[in-house]
Amino acid sequence: MNLKRGAGSGAANVVYRTAYIFFEKKRILEGGKKTKKRLDNEKTQGRQGFPLRHDNGMRRVIVGIRT
């Protein structure tokens, strides 16, 4: 279960990037303009957009005992 919430929380999902590209191409073909929210996000995040990897800093170490 994905418990991430908020803007850009799904950017680590492979479907996010694929859907983004699809809808961006569709918008361009239809001659649509960028929404105010889209322009605000680009201003905040830069042209690269949201980070595609979310690293929460957690690490797992498995320690075993050899016999």
PDB file of N, CA, C and O in Angstrom:
ATOM      1  N   MET A   1       0.844  -1.177   0.000  1.00  0.00           N
ATOM      2  CA  MET A   1       0.000   0.000   0.000  1.00  0.00           C
ATOM      3  C   MET A   1       0.890   1.242   0.000  1.00  0.00           C
ATOM      4  O   MET A   1       1.848   1.326   0.769  1.00  0.00           O
ATOM      5  N   ASN A   2       0.578   2.185  -0.846  1.00  0.00           N
ATOM      6  CA  ASN A   2       1.341   3.420  -0.946  1.00  0.00           C
ATOM      7  C   ASN A   2       0.708   4.466  -0.036  1.00  0.00           C
ATOM      8  O   ASN A   2      -0.430   4.878  -0.260  1.00  0.00           O
ATOM      9  N   LEU A   3       1.438   4.896   0.984  1.00  0.00           N
ATOM     10  CA  LEU A   3       0.900   5.860   1.943  1.00  0.00           C
ATOM     11  C   LEU A   3       1.365   7.286   1.676  1.00  0.00           C
ATOM     12  O   LEU A   3       1.112   8.180   2.484  1.00  0.00           O
ATOM     13  N   LYS A   4       2.034   7.505   0.566  1.00  0.00           N
ATOM     14  CA  LYS A   4       2.503   8.850   0.246  1.00  0.00           C
ATOM     15  C   LYS A   4       1.301   9.732  -0.084  1.00  0.00           C
ATOM     16  O   LYS A   4       0.350   9.290  -0.728  1.00  0.00           O
ATOM     17  N   ARG A   5       1.357  10.966   0.361  1.00  0.00           N
ATOM     18  CA  ARG A   5       0.268  11.906   0.128  1.00  0.00           C
ATOM     19  C   ARG A   5       0.846  13.235  -0.351  1.00  0.00           C
ATOM     20  O   ARG A   5       2.014  13.538  -0.106  1.00  0.00           O
ATOM     21  N   GLY A   6       0.026  14.017  -1.029  1.00  0.00           N
ATOM     22  CA  GLY A   6       0.419  15.359  -1.412  1.00  0.00           C
ATOM     23  C   GLY A   6       0.876  15.463  -2.856  1.00  0.00           C
ATOM     24  O   GLY A   6       0.958  14.471  -3.579  1.00  0.00           O
ATOM     25  N   ALA A   7       1.168  16.688  -3.252  1.00  0.00           N
ATOM     26  CA  ALA A   7       1.582  16.963  -4.621  1.00  0.00           C
ATOM     27  C   ALA A   7       2.879  16.245  -4.944  1.00  0.00           C
ATOM     28  O   ALA A   7       3.849  16.326  -4.190  1.00  0.00           O
ATOM     29  N   GLY A   8       2.891  15.552  -6.054  1.00  0.00           N
ATOM     30  CA  GLY A   8       4.097  14.864  -6.496  1.00  0.00           C
ATOM     31  C   GLY A   8       4.360  13.552  -5.802  1.00  0.00           C
ATOM     32  O   GLY A   8       5.390  12.926  -6.050  1.00  0.00           O
ATOM     33  N   SER A   9       3.459  13.113  -4.938  1.00  0.00           N
ATOM     34  CA  SER A   9       3.711  11.894  -4.170  1.00  0.00           C
ATOM     35  C   SER A   9       3.736  10.653  -5.052  1.00  0.00           C
ATOM     36  O   SER A   9       4.384   9.667  -4.701  1.00  0.00           O
ATOM     37  N   GLY A  10       3.051  10.679  -6.177  1.00  0.00           N
ATOM     38  CA  GLY A  10       3.027   9.515  -7.061  1.00  0.00           C
ATOM     39  C   GLY A  10       4.095   9.543  -8.131  1.00  0.00           C
ATOM     40  O   GLY A  10       4.128   8.658  -8.986  1.00  0.00           O
ATOM     41  N   ALA A  11       4.969  10.533  -8.109  1.00  0.00           N
ATOM     42  CA  ALA A  11       5.964  10.694  -9.162  1.00  0.00           C
ATOM     43  C   ALA A  11       6.946   9.539  -9.236  1.00  0.00           C
ATOM     44  O   ALA A  11       7.564   9.334 -10.282  1.00  0.00           O
ATOM     45  N   ALA A  12       7.111   8.781  -8.167  1.00  0.00           N
ATOM     46  CA  ALA A  12       8.025   7.646  -8.176  1.00  0.00           C
ATOM     47  C   ALA A  12       7.413   6.454  -8.906  1.00  0.00           C
ATOM     48  O   ALA A  12       8.130   5.516  -9.253  1.00  0.00           O
ATOM     49  N   ASN A  13       6.121   6.472  -9.141  1.00  0.00           N
ATOM     50  CA  ASN A  13       5.433   5.384  -9.823  1.00  0.00           C
ATOM     51  C   ASN A  13       5.708   5.477 -11.320  1.00  0.00           C
ATOM     52  O   ASN A  13       5.656   6.567 -11.890  1.00  0.00           O
ATOM     53  N   VAL A  14       6.001   4.345 -11.963  1.00  0.00           N
ATOM     54  CA  VAL A  14       6.321   4.330 -13.392  1.00  0.00           C
ATOM     55  C   VAL A  14       5.145   4.831 -14.233  1.00  0.00           C
ATOM     56  O   VAL A  14       5.356   5.393 -15.308  1.00  0.00           O
ATOM     57  N   VAL A  15       3.935   4.639 -13.771  1.00  0.00           N
ATOM     58  CA  VAL A  15       2.755   5.088 -14.509  1.00  0.00           C
ATOM     59  C   VAL A  15       2.683   6.609 -14.550  1.00  0.00           C
ATOM     60  O   VAL A  15       2.181   7.174 -15.521  1.00  0.00           O
ATOM     61  N   TYR A  16       3.173   7.276 -13.521  1.00  0.00           N
ATOM     62  CA  TYR A  16       3.137   8.739 -13.446  1.00  0.00           C
ATOM     63  C   TYR A  16       3.827   9.358 -14.660  1.00  0.00           C
ATOM     64  O   TYR A  16       3.251  10.200 -15.349  1.00  0.00           O
ATOM     65  N   ARG A  17       5.052   8.938 -14.911  1.00  0.00           N
ATOM     66  CA  ARG A  17       5.833   9.512 -16.015  1.00  0.00           C
ATOM     67  C   ARG A  17       5.174   9.209 -17.359  1.00  0.00           C
ATOM     68  O   ARG A  17       5.079  10.086 -18.218  1.00  0.00           O
ATOM     69  N   THR A  18       4.719   7.969 -17.540  1.00  0.00           N
ATOM     70  CA  THR A  18       4.083   7.572 -18.796  1.00  0.00           C
ATOM     71  C   THR A  18       2.806   8.370 -19.039  1.00  0.00           C
ATOM     72  O   THR A  18       2.582   8.864 -20.144  1.00  0.00           O
ATOM     73  N   ALA A  19       1.981   8.495 -18.022  1.00  0.00           N
ATOM     74  CA  ALA A  19       0.733   9.254 -18.154  1.00  0.00           C
ATOM     75  C   ALA A  19       1.017  10.734 -18.393  1.00  0.00           C
ATOM     76  O   ALA A  19       0.332  11.385 -19.182  1.00  0.00           O
ATOM     77  N   TYR A  20       2.025  11.258 -17.710  1.00  0.00           N
ATOM     78  CA  TYR A  20       2.387  12.662 -17.883  1.00  0.00           C
ATOM     79  C   TYR A  20       2.747  12.937 -19.344  1.00  0.00           C
ATOM     80  O   TYR A  20       2.269  13.906 -19.933  1.00  0.00           O
ATOM     81  N   ILE A  21       3.584  12.089 -19.919  1.00  0.00           N
ATOM     82  CA  ILE A  21       4.007  12.272 -21.309  1.00  0.00           C
ATOM     83  C   ILE A  21       2.802  12.186 -22.246  1.00  0.00           C
ATOM     84  O   ILE A  21       2.647  13.009 -23.148  1.00  0.00           O
ATOM     85  N   PHE A  22       1.947  11.179 -22.023  1.00  0.00           N
ATOM     86  CA  PHE A  22       0.759  11.014 -22.860  1.00  0.00           C
ATOM     87  C   PHE A  22      -0.120  12.260 -22.841  1.00  0.00           C
ATOM     88  O   PHE A  22      -0.484  12.781 -23.896  1.00  0.00           O
ATOM     89  N   PHE A  23      -0.461  12.736 -21.653  1.00  0.00           N
ATOM     90  CA  PHE A  23      -1.372  13.876 -21.546  1.00  0.00           C
ATOM     91  C   PHE A  23      -0.718  15.185 -21.988  1.00  0.00           C
ATOM     92  O   PHE A  23      -1.406  16.093 -22.453  1.00  0.00           O
ATOM     93  N   GLU A  24       0.583  15.287 -21.847  1.00  0.00           N
ATOM     94  CA  GLU A  24       1.276  16.482 -22.339  1.00  0.00           C
ATOM     95  C   GLU A  24       1.235  16.523 -23.867  1.00  0.00           C
ATOM     96  O   GLU A  24       0.986  17.575 -24.455  1.00  0.00           O
ATOM     97  N   LYS A  25       1.478  15.382 -24.508  1.00  0.00           N
ATOM     98  CA  LYS A  25       1.398  15.323 -25.972  1.00  0.00           C
ATOM     99  C   LYS A  25      -0.024  15.601 -26.447  1.00  0.00           C
ATOM    100  O   LYS A  25      -0.224  16.296 -27.444  1.00  0.00           O
ATOM    101  N   LYS A  26      -1.008  15.061 -25.738  1.00  0.00           N
ATOM    102  CA  LYS A  26      -2.420  15.292 -26.073  1.00  0.00           C
ATOM    103  C   LYS A  26      -2.755  16.779 -25.959  1.00  0.00           C
ATOM    104  O   LYS A  26      -3.424  17.337 -26.828  1.00  0.00           O
ATOM    105  N   ARG A  27      -2.291  17.413 -24.889  1.00  0.00           N
ATOM    106  CA  ARG A  27      -2.546  18.842 -24.692  1.00  0.00           C
ATOM    107  C   ARG A  27      -1.958  19.654 -25.844  1.00  0.00           C
ATOM    108  O   ARG A  27      -2.604  20.565 -26.361  1.00  0.00           O
ATOM    109  N   ILE A  28      -0.732  19.319 -26.243  1.00  0.00           N
ATOM    110  CA  ILE A  28      -0.065  20.051 -27.323  1.00  0.00           C
ATOM    111  C   ILE A  28      -0.804  19.854 -28.644  1.00  0.00           C
ATOM    112  O   ILE A  28      -1.028  20.815 -29.379  1.00  0.00           O
ATOM    113  N   LEU A  29      -1.189  18.597 -28.952  1.00  0.00           N
ATOM    114  CA  LEU A  29      -1.906  18.319 -30.200  1.00  0.00           C
ATOM    115  C   LEU A  29      -3.244  19.047 -30.270  1.00  0.00           C
ATOM    116  O   LEU A  29      -3.654  19.504 -31.337  1.00  0.00           O
ATOM    117  N   GLU A  30      -3.916  19.152 -29.137  1.00  0.00           N
ATOM    118  CA  GLU A  30      -5.216  19.823 -29.102  1.00  0.00           C
ATOM    119  C   GLU A  30      -5.084  21.339 -28.984  1.00  0.00           C
ATOM    120  O   GLU A  30      -6.086  22.053 -29.014  1.00  0.00           O
ATOM    121  N   GLY A  31      -3.862  21.829 -28.852  1.00  0.00           N
ATOM    122  CA  GLY A  31      -3.640  23.268 -28.765  1.00  0.00           C
ATOM    123  C   GLY A  31      -4.017  23.860 -27.423  1.00  0.00           C
ATOM    124  O   GLY A  31      -4.256  25.063 -27.315  1.00  0.00           O
ATOM    125  N   GLY A  32      -4.071  23.021 -26.397  1.00  0.00           N
ATOM    126  CA  GLY A  32      -4.437  23.495 -25.059  1.00  0.00           C
ATOM    127  C   GLY A  32      -3.316  24.288 -24.408  1.00  0.00           C
ATOM    128  O   GLY A  32      -2.142  24.127 -24.742  1.00  0.00           O
ATOM    129  N   LYS A  33      -3.695  25.137 -23.483  1.00  0.00           N
ATOM    130  CA  LYS A  33      -2.709  25.930 -22.751  1.00  0.00           C
ATOM    131  C   LYS A  33      -2.436  25.288 -21.406  1.00  0.00           C
ATOM    132  O   LYS A  33      -3.241  24.503 -20.904  1.00  0.00           O
ATOM    133  N   LYS A  34      -1.309  25.624 -20.834  1.00  0.00           N
ATOM    134  CA  LYS A  34      -0.964  25.125 -19.505  1.00  0.00           C
ATOM    135  C   LYS A  34      -1.857  25.808 -18.472  1.00  0.00           C
ATOM    136  O   LYS A  34      -2.124  27.007 -18.556  1.00  0.00           O
ATOM    137  N   THR A  35      -2.315  25.020 -17.493  1.00  0.00           N
ATOM    138  CA  THR A  35      -3.179  25.567 -16.448  1.00  0.00           C
ATOM    139  C   THR A  35      -2.356  26.396 -15.464  1.00  0.00           C
ATOM    140  O   THR A  35      -1.129  26.307 -15.433  1.00  0.00           O
ATOM    141  N   LYS A  36      -3.050  27.199 -14.666  1.00  0.00           N
ATOM    142  CA  LYS A  36      -2.377  28.012 -13.656  1.00  0.00           C
ATOM    143  C   LYS A  36      -1.636  27.115 -12.667  1.00  0.00           C
ATOM    144  O   LYS A  36      -0.506  27.411 -12.279  1.00  0.00           O
ATOM    145  N   LYS A  37      -2.273  26.021 -12.264  1.00  0.00           N
ATOM    146  CA  LYS A  37      -1.631  25.091 -11.324  1.00  0.00           C
ATOM    147  C   LYS A  37      -0.359  24.501 -11.937  1.00  0.00           C
ATOM    148  O   LYS A  37       0.656  24.361 -11.255  1.00  0.00           O
ATOM    149  N   ARG A  38      -0.419  24.163 -13.209  1.00  0.00           N
ATOM    150  CA  ARG A  38       0.737  23.606 -13.918  1.00  0.00           C
ATOM    151  C   ARG A  38       1.875  24.620 -13.949  1.00  0.00           C
ATOM    152  O   ARG A  38       3.027  24.272 -13.687  1.00  0.00           O
ATOM    153  N   LEU A  39       1.558  25.870 -14.267  1.00  0.00           N
ATOM    154  CA  LEU A  39       2.574  26.920 -14.317  1.00  0.00           C
ATOM    155  C   LEU A  39       3.186  27.166 -12.937  1.00  0.00           C
ATOM    156  O   LEU A  39       4.392  27.382 -12.819  1.00  0.00           O
ATOM    157  N   ASP A  40       2.349  27.132 -11.893  1.00  0.00           N
ATOM    158  CA  ASP A  40       2.851  27.297 -10.521  1.00  0.00           C
ATOM    159  C   ASP A  40       3.795  26.159 -10.141  1.00  0.00           C
ATOM    160  O   ASP A  40       4.837  26.394  -9.529  1.00  0.00           O
ATOM    161  N   ASN A  41       3.430  24.916 -10.506  1.00  0.00           N
ATOM    162  CA  ASN A  41       4.297  23.773 -10.217  1.00  0.00           C
ATOM    163  C   ASN A  41       5.629  23.887 -10.947  1.00  0.00           C
ATOM    164  O   ASN A  41       6.678  23.598 -10.371  1.00  0.00           O
ATOM    165  N   GLU A  42       5.597  24.304 -12.208  1.00  0.00           N
ATOM    166  CA  GLU A  42       6.841  24.470 -12.965  1.00  0.00           C
ATOM    167  C   GLU A  42       7.710  25.555 -12.342  1.00  0.00           C
ATOM    168  O   GLU A  42       8.935  25.441 -12.309  1.00  0.00           O
ATOM    169  N   LYS A  43       7.065  26.605 -11.850  1.00  0.00           N
ATOM    170  CA  LYS A  43       7.815  27.688 -11.208  1.00  0.00           C
ATOM    171  C   LYS A  43       8.476  27.189  -9.922  1.00  0.00           C
ATOM    172  O   LYS A  43       9.622  27.531  -9.633  1.00  0.00           O
ATOM    173  N   THR A  44       7.743  26.378  -9.155  1.00  0.00           N
ATOM    174  CA  THR A  44       8.251  25.856  -7.884  1.00  0.00           C
ATOM    175  C   THR A  44       9.301  24.772  -8.095  1.00  0.00           C
ATOM    176  O   THR A  44      10.361  24.801  -7.469  1.00  0.00           O
ATOM    177  N   GLN A  45       9.011  23.814  -8.976  1.00  0.00           N
ATOM    178  CA  GLN A  45       9.867  22.635  -9.153  1.00  0.00           C
ATOM    179  C   GLN A  45      10.939  22.821 -10.219  1.00  0.00           C
ATOM    180  O   GLN A  45      11.894  22.046 -10.273  1.00  0.00           O
ATOM    181  N   GLY A  46      10.801  23.816 -11.052  1.00  0.00           N
ATOM    182  CA  GLY A  46      11.736  23.982 -12.160  1.00  0.00           C
ATOM    183  C   GLY A  46      11.266  23.175 -13.366  1.00  0.00           C
ATOM    184  O   GLY A  46      10.233  22.508 -13.301  1.00  0.00           O
ATOM    185  N   ARG A  47      12.001  23.232 -14.444  1.00  0.00           N
ATOM    186  CA  ARG A  47      11.591  22.550 -15.673  1.00  0.00           C
ATOM    187  C   ARG A  47      11.690  21.033 -15.572  1.00  0.00           C
ATOM    188  O   ARG A  47      11.076  20.319 -16.365  1.00  0.00           O
ATOM    189  N   GLN A  48      12.452  20.539 -14.612  1.00  0.00           N
ATOM    190  CA  GLN A  48      12.589  19.090 -14.451  1.00  0.00           C
ATOM    191  C   GLN A  48      11.372  18.467 -13.773  1.00  0.00           C
ATOM    192  O   GLN A  48      11.190  17.252 -13.853  1.00  0.00           O
ATOM    193  N   GLY A  49      10.543  19.254 -13.116  1.00  0.00           N
ATOM    194  CA  GLY A  49       9.344  18.738 -12.468  1.00  0.00           C
ATOM    195  C   GLY A  49       9.631  18.093 -11.124  1.00  0.00           C
ATOM    196  O   GLY A  49      10.668  18.330 -10.505  1.00  0.00           O
ATOM    197  N   PHE A  50       8.690  17.274 -10.691  1.00  0.00           N
ATOM    198  CA  PHE A  50       8.817  16.615  -9.395  1.00  0.00           C
ATOM    199  C   PHE A  50       9.924  15.568  -9.436  1.00  0.00           C
ATOM    200  O   PHE A  50      10.175  14.974 -10.485  1.00  0.00           O
ATOM    201  N   PRO A  51      10.585  15.339  -8.310  1.00  0.00           N
ATOM    202  CA  PRO A  51      11.578  14.262  -8.252  1.00  0.00           C
ATOM    203  C   PRO A  51      10.896  12.923  -8.544  1.00  0.00           C
ATOM    204  O   PRO A  51       9.796  12.662  -8.056  1.00  0.00           O
ATOM    205  N   LEU A  52      11.547  12.091  -9.332  1.00  0.00           N
ATOM    206  CA  LEU A  52      10.952  10.813  -9.690  1.00  0.00           C
ATOM    207  C   LEU A  52      11.304   9.717  -8.698  1.00  0.00           C
ATOM    208  O   LEU A  52      10.868   8.577  -8.854  1.00  0.00           O
ATOM    209  N   ARG A  53      12.078  10.047  -7.691  1.00  0.00           N
ATOM    210  CA  ARG A  53      12.429   9.065  -6.666  1.00  0.00           C
ATOM    211  C   ARG A  53      12.220   9.703  -5.306  1.00  0.00           C
ATOM    212  O   ARG A  53      12.659  10.826  -5.060  1.00  0.00           O
ATOM    213  N   HIS A  54      11.550   8.984  -4.434  1.00  0.00           N
ATOM    214  CA  HIS A  54      11.314   9.467  -3.082  1.00  0.00           C
ATOM    215  C   HIS A  54      12.113   8.600  -2.128  1.00  0.00           C
ATOM    216  O   HIS A  54      11.783   7.432  -1.921  1.00  0.00           O
ATOM    217  N   ASP A  55      13.142   9.153  -1.559  1.00  0.00           N
ATOM    218  CA  ASP A  55      13.987   8.416  -0.629  1.00  0.00           C
ATOM    219  C   ASP A  55      13.666   8.898   0.777  1.00  0.00           C
ATOM    220  O   ASP A  55      13.967  10.037   1.135  1.00  0.00           O
ATOM    221  N   ASN A  56      13.059   8.035   1.565  1.00  0.00           N
ATOM    222  CA  ASN A  56      12.681   8.428   2.919  1.00  0.00           C
ATOM    223  C   ASN A  56      13.810   8.233   3.923  1.00  0.00           C
ATOM    224  O   ASN A  56      13.623   8.471   5.117  1.00  0.00           O
ATOM    225  N   GLY A  57      14.973   7.805   3.457  1.00  0.00           N
ATOM    226  CA  GLY A  57      16.130   7.658   4.330  1.00  0.00           C
ATOM    227  C   GLY A  57      16.178   6.352   5.098  1.00  0.00           C
ATOM    228  O   GLY A  57      17.146   6.089   5.811  1.00  0.00           O
ATOM    229  N   MET A  58      15.152   5.532   4.964  1.00  0.00           N
ATOM    230  CA  MET A  58      15.138   4.270   5.699  1.00  0.00           C
ATOM    231  C   MET A  58      16.018   3.238   5.000  1.00  0.00           C
ATOM    232  O   MET A  58      16.025   3.141   3.773  1.00  0.00           O
ATOM    233  N   ARG A  59      16.747   2.484   5.781  1.00  0.00           N
ATOM    234  CA  ARG A  59      17.590   1.411   5.261  1.00  0.00           C
ATOM    235  C   ARG A  59      17.290   0.142   6.042  1.00  0.00           C
ATOM    236  O   ARG A  59      16.958   0.196   7.226  1.00  0.00           O
ATOM    237  N   ARG A  60      17.407  -0.975   5.387  1.00  0.00           N
ATOM    238  CA  ARG A  60      17.209  -2.261   6.057  1.00  0.00           C
ATOM    239  C   ARG A  60      18.518  -3.032   6.014  1.00  0.00           C
ATOM    240  O   ARG A  60      19.154  -3.144   4.967  1.00  0.00           O
ATOM    241  N   VAL A  61      18.901  -3.547   7.139  1.00  0.00           N
ATOM    242  CA  VAL A  61      20.112  -4.353   7.237  1.00  0.00           C
ATOM    243  C   VAL A  61      19.709  -5.702   7.811  1.00  0.00           C
ATOM    244  O   VAL A  61      19.096  -5.787   8.875  1.00  0.00           O
ATOM    245  N   ILE A  62      20.063  -6.744   7.090  1.00  0.00           N
ATOM    246  CA  ILE A  62      19.752  -8.088   7.561  1.00  0.00           C
ATOM    247  C   ILE A  62      21.037  -8.697   8.105  1.00  0.00           C
ATOM    248  O   ILE A  62      22.041  -8.808   7.402  1.00  0.00           O
ATOM    249  N   VAL A  63      20.979  -9.079   9.348  1.00  0.00           N
ATOM    250  CA  VAL A  63      22.144  -9.656  10.008  1.00  0.00           C
ATOM    251  C   VAL A  63      21.822 -11.105  10.334  1.00  0.00           C
ATOM    252  O   VAL A  63      20.814 -11.408  10.973  1.00  0.00           O
ATOM    253  N   GLY A  64      22.685 -11.981   9.889  1.00  0.00           N
ATOM    254  CA  GLY A  64      22.473 -13.399  10.164  1.00  0.00           C
ATOM    255  C   GLY A  64      23.643 -13.964  10.955  1.00  0.00           C
ATOM    256  O   GLY A  64      24.732 -13.392  10.989  1.00  0.00           O
ATOM    257  N   ILE A  65      23.391 -15.075  11.577  1.00  0.00           N
ATOM    258  CA  ILE A  65      24.435 -15.752  12.346  1.00  0.00           C
ATOM    259  C   ILE A  65      24.813 -17.016  11.592  1.00  0.00           C
ATOM    260  O   ILE A  65      23.959 -17.843  11.275  1.00  0.00           O
ATOM    261  N   ARG A  66      26.102 -17.156  11.308  1.00  0.00           N
ATOM    262  CA  ARG A  66      26.577 -18.367  10.639  1.00  0.00           C
ATOM    263  C   ARG A  66      26.872 -19.433  11.680  1.00  0.00           C
ATOM    264  O   ARG A  66      27.459 -19.158  12.726  1.00  0.00           O
ATOM    265  N   THR A  67      26.463 -20.632  11.379  1.00  0.00           N
ATOM    266  CA  THR A  67      26.750 -21.732  12.306  1.00  0.00           C
ATOM    267  C   THR A  67      27.625 -22.766  11.661  1.00  0.00           C
ATOM    268  O   THR A  67      27.969 -23.764  12.293  1.00  0.00           O
TER     269      THR A  67
END
